[in-house]
Amino acid sequence: MENKIYLYGASGHCKVIIDILQSNNQQIEAILDDNPRENSIFNIPIVHTMDCKDFLDKSMIISIGDNLIRKKIVKKVNTTFLSAIHPSAIVSPYSEIGEGTVVMAGVIINAATTIGAHCIINSGAVIEHDCEIHDFVHISPNVAMAGDIIVEKGTHIGIGASVIQGIKIGKWAVIGAGTVVIEDVPDYAVVVGNPGKIIKYKENKSNE
């Protein structure tokens, strides 16, 4: 496997991943995109995916913020997925980070926490000890998660939300910005407010 890295998705999220990789002195060869609107990002070429099938067996990170889209791309791309951790993040050596996961600047991940594959742990988020974060989860900037929390597949926790210890949040749920979660959250629920309340349920589009 080559040391050069390919990103899939020419998005704003892609720009942050570029910054992380370059901070770690890692080389990005190209950005793949299904519908490119630009020719490059930060002087890194954007290549239409229809024209670069030979790139898809290379080292890659999916640089798209939408959890469901990341999941769909993983199913169709045959490649080795890498994780990316910003050098300013504090990640316990007793934690685990899955393939394709991105850990951004200022994040703290404490001991005995497990982060699944293709997650986004966004800027300044704090994840305490013994948490279990499943695949395709997005933890937004400045989220505060106490110890012993489970977040199941595909859930999005919005910016500045807080989750007390021992909570279980189901799959493909949405926790709104600034929400304070003090009760377990069922699958597909949308929760907002302080304290957090269910306002509706999402349609299941995950094909699980």
Salt bridges, closest charged atoms under 4 A:
GLU2 OE2 - LYS58 NZ 3.56
GLU29 OE1 - LYS4 NZ 3.70
ASP34 OD2 - LYS76 NZ 3.66
ASP57 OD1 - LYS58 NZ 3.88
ASP130 OD2 - HIS129 ND1 2.71
GLU132 OE2 - HIS134 NE2 2.68
GLU152 OE2 - LYS168 NZ 3.35
GLU208 OE2 - LYS153 NZ 3.68
GLU208 OE1 - LYS171 NZ 3.58
